[in-house]
Amino acid sequence: MGKPPVIGRWDGSRHLWDARHADRLLQRLGGGDRAPHFRRDGRPADRPQAAPPKDDRAACAEWEDHLRFRGPLGAWRAAGVEVAPEVDAACAGSCNR
């Protein structure tokens, strides 16, 4: 016979499934007054057009997503990661920049 199912408790993670605890979800997403990709009133936010101020955590998450969608190198550089010349050369033409 197979293993019995794992039964876990979810009451400590209520913010993941109970709208009455959405304030804790914002804390888990980095704080701030809104979730990434949404306005404060819950409507979808516009796509970022430029790098945001460092103190706007939701906007920083949106910007990182935007850069990652365009390719990993830009997102890495924006996060302060130095890209080795051989990685940069290997991605030339095959990776989005």
C-alpha positions in Angstrom: 0.0 0.0 0.0 1.0 3.6 -0.6 1.8 6.1 2.1 -1.1 7.8 3.9 -1.9 11.3 2.8 -0.1 14.1 4.6 -2.5 16.2 6.5 -1.3 19.6 7.4 -2.7 22.5 9.3 -3.5 25.6 7.3 -4.9 27.8 10.1 -1.5 29.5 10.4 -1.5 30.4 6.7 -5.0 31.8 6.6 -3.9 34.8 4.6 -3.4 32.4 1.6 -7.0 31.4 1.4 -9.2 33.6 3.6 -10.0 37.1 2.4 -10.7 38.3 5.9 -6.9 38.0 6.5 -5.7 39.8 3.3 -3.8 42.3 5.4 -1.4 39.5 6.4 -1.0 38.6 2.7 0.3 42.2 2.0 2.8 41.7 4.8 4.0 38.4 3.2 4.4 40.1 -0.1 6.8 42.6 1.3 4.6 45.2 3.0 3.3 48.3 1.5 -0.3 49.3 0.8 -1.0 47.2 -2.3 -0.1 43.8 -3.8 2.2 43.7 -6.9 0.4 44.2 -10.2 -2.7 45.7 -8.5 -3.8 49.1 -7.4 -4.9 49.8 -3.9 -8.6 49.3 -4.8 -7.9 45.9 -6.4 -8.0 46.9 -10.1 -5.1 45.7 -12.2 -2.1 48.1 -12.3 -0.5 49.4 -15.5 2.7 47.8 -16.7 5.8 49.6 -15.4 7.5 51.9 -17.9 10.6 52.8 -15.8 12.5 51.6 -12.7 10.5 52.6 -9.6 11.8 54.2 -6.4 13.5 51.6 -4.2 11.0 52.2 -1.3 8.0 51.0 -3.3 8.2 47.3 -2.8 5.2 46.4 -5.0 6.5 48.5 -7.9 10.0 46.9 -7.5 8.4 43.5 -7.7 6.5 44.5 -10.9 9.7 46.0 -12.4 11.6 42.8 -11.7 8.8 40.7 -13.3 8.9 43.1 -16.3 12.7 42.7 -16.7 12.6 38.9 -16.2 9.9 38.6 -18.9 12.3 40.4 -21.3 15.2 38.1 -20.3 17.2 37.1 -17.3 20.3 39.3 -17.8 18.4 42.6 -17.4 16.7 41.4 -14.2 20.0 40.1 -12.8 21.7 43.4 -13.5 18.8 45.4 -12.0 19.1 43.3 -8.8 22.8 44.2 -8.6 24.1 40.8 -9.8 27.3 41.0 -11.9 27.0 38.9 -15.0 30.2 37.1 -15.9 31.5 38.0 -19.4 31.2 34.3 -20.5 27.5 34.2 -19.5 26.9 37.5 -21.3 28.7 36.1 -24.4 26.8 32.7 -24.1 23.5 34.6 -24.1 24.3 36.8 -27.0 21.7 36.1 -29.6 19.9 33.4 -27.6 18.8 35.1 -24.4 16.7 38.1 -24.2 18.6 41.0 -22.8 
